[in-house]
């Protein structure tokens, strides 16, 4: 593991390896990483220091453990019950962007699932999704639904893996509406699962406009894997409890951010 194709790993590659190892083994020693990566213990400690600054690991005597926040992914039902009013307001705002006869990619996520309910009356709608629950929502209605294949993740009802990614190759959408576990200008869009991240990234690449639905809690979290830089999305829709400083930073970086109140209702 200390070399790839005869070259020394870059710092970002070493840190990804450390995170991958911790995800599987929960803890690691500096001496082990030094031998495994072919670098000095001083270099390893610098890598661990950077990861700790990013709140991804917690350093211990002689090593590190994975940050507790990265070990747990709430179930879909648990997440859907949280901040329901805020998520519904976000979904209504997102629905206002969608007219008739358009193609939308809908990723997994509770806010995106609520958006689907507000699109049932759109004429000539084509839906591309990897979310089993979203495909089921549209089944009794007239929308044309393209459901990717793949392996299902019970935590999100999402289909992931190489089959899901390949299914999105060549697909062209007007919008991609996505969710995420964490968002910030510094760390981008993040999620606990690497396979989920890859499918969302492929969905983003299929769309002319990418819209992130993120309630205020997402600004306080950092997931294990990075989906994309925050600047990669065209718009973020969030609620009024989102941190003002982070909202303004995102706007300064060129990302349109719409802030809605739970009382915001549209017919």
C-alpha positions in Angstrom: 0.0 0.0 0.0 3.0 2.3 0.4 3.2 2.9 -3.4 0.8 3.1 -6.3 2.5 2.3 -9.6 5.9 3.0 -8.0 5.1 6.5 -6.9 4.8 7.9 -3.4 1.2 8.7 -2.3 0.1 12.3 -2.1 -1.0 13.7 1.2 -4.7 13.6 0.2 -4.3 9.9 -0.8 -2.6 9.0 2.5 -5.4 10.7 4.4 -8.1 8.9 2.4 -6.3 5.6 3.1 -6.2 6.4 6.8 -10.0 7.1 6.8 -10.7 4.0 4.9 -8.7 1.9 7.3 -10.4 3.5 10.3 -13.8 2.9 8.8 -13.0 -0.8 8.9 -10.8 -1.2 12.0 -12.0 1.8 14.1 -8.5 2.6 15.4 -4.9 2.7 14.1 -1.4 3.3 15.5 1.1 5.8 14.1 3.8 3.2 13.8 1.6 1.0 11.7 0.7 3.8 9.3 4.3 4.8 9.0 5.3 1.3 7.8 2.2 0.8 5.7 2.5 4.1 3.9 6.2 4.3 3.7 6.5 7.7 5.3 7.9 9.0 8.6 5.9 9.0 11.8 6.2 12.8 11.8 4.4 12.9 8.4 1.7 10.5 9.7 1.2 12.7 12.8 0.8 15.7 10.5 -1.8 13.8 8.5 -3.7 12.9 11.6 -3.5 16.5 12.9 -5.1 17.7 9.6 -7.9 15.0 9.8 -8.6 16.0 13.4 -8.9 19.6 12.4 -11.5 18.5 9.9 -13.3 16.7 12.7 -12.9 13.3 10.9 -10.7 11.6 13.5 -9.8 11.9 17.2 -6.1 11.5 18.0 -5.2 9.2 20.8 -1.8 8.4 22.4 0.2 6.8 19.6 -2.6 6.7 17.1 -6.2 7.8 16.2 -9.8 6.6 16.2 -12.6 7.6 13.8 -14.7 10.5 14.9 -17.9 9.1 16.5 -20.1 11.2 14.2 -18.9 9.3 11.2 -19.8 5.9 12.6 -23.6 6.3 12.7 -26.0 6.8 9.9 -29.7 7.3 11.0 -32.3 5.2 9.2 -34.6 6.8 6.6 -37.6 6.6 9.0 -35.6 8.3 11.7 -34.5 11.1 9.4 -37.9 11.6 7.8 -39.5 12.3 11.2 -37.0 15.1 12.0 -37.8 18.7 11.1 -40.8 17.7 8.9 -42.1 21.3 8.6 -38.8 22.6 7.4 -38.3 19.8 4.9 -41.8 20.3 3.5 -41.2 24.0 3.0 -37.9 23.2 1.3 -39.7 20.6 -0.9 -42.4 23.1 -1.9 -39.8 25.7 -2.9 -38.0 23.1 -5.0 -41.2 22.1 -6.7 -41.8 25.7 -7.8 -38.8 25.3 -10.1 -40.3 22.4 -12.0 -42.8 22.9 -14.9 -44.4 20.4 -17.2 -42.6 18.2 -19.7 -39.2 18.2 -18.0 -36.8 15.5 -16.9 -35.8 15.5 -13.3 -33.2 13.3 -11.5 -34.2 12.7 -7.9 -31.6 11.3 -5.5 -32.2 9.6 -2.2 -33.1 11.7 0.8 -36.1 12.6 3.0 -36.5 16.2 1.6 -36.2 14.8 -2.0 -38.8 12.2 -1.1 -41.2 15.0 0.0 -40.4 16.9 -3.3 -41.6 13.9 -5.2 -45.0 14.2 -3.6 -45.3 17.8 -4.9 -44.5 16.8 -8.5 -47.3 14.2 -9.0 -49.4 16.7 -10.9 -46.8 17.7 -13.5 -47.7 16.8 -17.0 -45.2 15.0 -19.2 -42.7 14.6 -16.3 -39.8 12.1 -16.7 -38.2 11.0 -13.4 -34.8 9.5 -13.2 -34.0 8.1 -9.7 -32.1 5.5 -7.7 -34.5 5.7 -4.8 -37.0 2.8 -4.6 -39.4 4.8 -2.4 -39.5 7.7 -5.0 -40.1 5.3 -7.9 -43.0 3.8 -5.9 -44.5 7.2 -5.2 -44.8 7.9 -9.0 -46.1 4.4 -9.9 -49.9 5.1 -9.7 -49.4 8.4 -11.7 -48.6 9.3 -15.3 -44.9 10.2 -15.0 -42.4 8.2 -16.9 -40.0 6.7 -14.3 -36.5 5.4 -15.0 -35.2 3.5 -12.0 -31.6 2.5 -11.9 -30.6 -1.0 -11.0 -28.1 -1.7 -8.2 -27.8 -3.0 -4.7 -30.3 -1.5 -2.3 -29.1 0.4 0.9 -31.8 0.0 3.6 -30.7 3.2 5.3 -31.7 5.3 2.3 -33.8 3.0 0.1 -31.2 3.9 -2.5 -29.8 1.7 -5.2 -26.0 1.9 -5.4 -23.0 0.2 -7.0 -21.6 -0.1 -10.5 -24.9 -1.0 -12.1 -26.5 2.2 -10.7 -23.6 4.3 -11.9 -23.6 2.8 -15.4 -27.4 3.3 -15.7 -26.8 7.1 -15.4 -24.2 7.2 -18.2 -25.6 9.2 -21.1 -28.8 10.3 -19.3 -29.6 14.0 -19.8 -31.8 15.8 -17.2 -33.1 19.3 -16.8 -32.6 19.2 -13.0 -31.0 17.0 -10.4 -32.4 17.4 -6.9 -30.1 15.8 -4.4 -29.8 15.5 -0.6 -26.7 15.2 1.6 -25.7 14.5 5.1 -23.3 17.4 5.4 -22.6 20.6 3.5 -20.2 23.5 3.9 -18.1 25.7 1.6 -14.9 24.3 3.1 -15.7 20.6 3.0 -18.3 20.4 0.2 -21.2 17.9 0.1 -20.5 14.8 2.2 -22.2 11.5 3.0 -21.4 8.5 5.2 -21.3 6.0 2.3 -18.8 6.0 -0.6 -21.2 4.1 -3.0 -24.0 6.6 -2.4 -21.6 9.4 -3.1 -20.6 8.0 -6.4 -24.2 7.6 -7.6 -25.1 11.1 -6.5 -22.1 12.4 -8.3 -23.1 10.6 -11.5 -26.6 12.1 -11.1 -25.2 15.6 -10.8 -23.2 15.1 -14.0 -26.4 14.2 -15.8 -28.1 17.5 -15.2 -28.1 21.0 -16.5 -28.9 22.4 -13.1 -28.2 20.8 -9.7 -30.3 21.8 -6.7 -29.4 20.7 -3.1 -32.2 20.3 -0.6 -30.6 20.7 2.9 -32.3 21.6 6.1 -30.3 23.5 8.7 -28.9 20.5 10.5 -26.8 19.5 7.4 -24.5 22.6 8.0 -23.3 21.1 11.3 -22.3 17.7 9.9 -19.4 16.3 8.0 -19.9 12.9 6.4 -17.2 10.3 5.7 -17.0 10.7 1.9 -17.1 13.8 -0.3 -19.6 13.9 -3.1 -18.5 17.2 -4.7 -17.4 20.7 -3.9 -20.2 23.0 -2.7 -19.7 25.2 -5.8 -20.7 22.3 -8.0 -24.4 22.9 -7.2 -26.3 25.8 -8.7 -28.7 26.3 -5.9 -29.2 25.3 -2.3 -32.6 25.4 -0.7 -32.6 25.5 3.1 -34.6 26.7 6.1 -34.3 29.9 8.2 -32.4 28.1 10.9 -29.4 27.6 8.6 -26.2 29.4 9.9 -26.2 32.9 8.4 -22.4 33.1 8.1 -22.2 29.8 6.1 -25.1 30.9 3.9 -23.3 34.1 3.1 -20.0 32.4 2.4 -21.8 30.1 -0.1 -23.4 33.0 -1.8 -20.1 34.8 -2.0 -18.7 31.7 -3.8 -21.4 32.0 -6.4 -23.9 29.5 -5.1 -27.6 30.7 -5.1 -29.0 30.0 -1.6 -32.8 30.2 -1.0 -33.9 30.3 2.6 -37.5 29.4 3.3 -39.7 29.5 6.4 -41.8 26.5 7.5 -44.9 28.7 7.1 -44.0 29.3 3.4 -46.8 27.5 1.6 -47.6 27.3 -2.1 -50.6 25.8 -3.8 
